[in-house]
């Protein structure tokens, strides 16, 4: 799947693959509720990615129409990245 999302050998795709690989290695021994939470996060991330790609493709195929949707998707992407970068409280 990652080869589809991040094809080639650009520095960006190499960094993305390294990040995903390190997350899988870091969490490979998770069991029970922790594993379920990780699976849920992965499913949500994939669904968000597929939704954004679909919306972007729809806007592009509409000849530039749907600019409002595109702006909302870009704003959502920006907020999502900011949230991922924020340190999380360890509860």
SULBEL-V789427 format. One record per pair of residues at least 4 apart in sequence whose C-alpha atoms are under 8 Angstrom apart, sorted by the first residue. I is the first residue (numbers start at 1). J is the second residue. If there is no record, write none. Layout:
BEGIN
i->(I/I)
j->(J/J)
END
This chain:
BEGIN
i->(1/2/2/2/3/3/6/6/6/7/8/9/9/10/11/12/13/14/15/16/17/18/19/20/21/22/23/24/30/30/31/31/32/33/34/35/36/37/38/39/40/41/42/43/44/45/46/47/48/49/50/51/52/52/53/54/55/55/55/55/56/56/57/58/58/59/59/59/59/59/59/59/60/60/62/66/67/68/69/70/71/72/73/74/75/76/77/78/79/80/81/82)
j->(5/6/7/17/7/8/13/16/17/13/13/13/14/14/15/16/17/18/19/20/21/22/23/24/25/26/27/28/34/35/35/36/36/37/38/39/40/41/42/43/44/45/46/47/48/49/50/51/52/53/54/55/56/73/57/58/59/69/70/73/60/70/61/62/66/63/64/65/66/67/69/70/64/65/66/70/71/72/73/74/75/76/77/78/79/80/81/82/83/84/85/86)
END
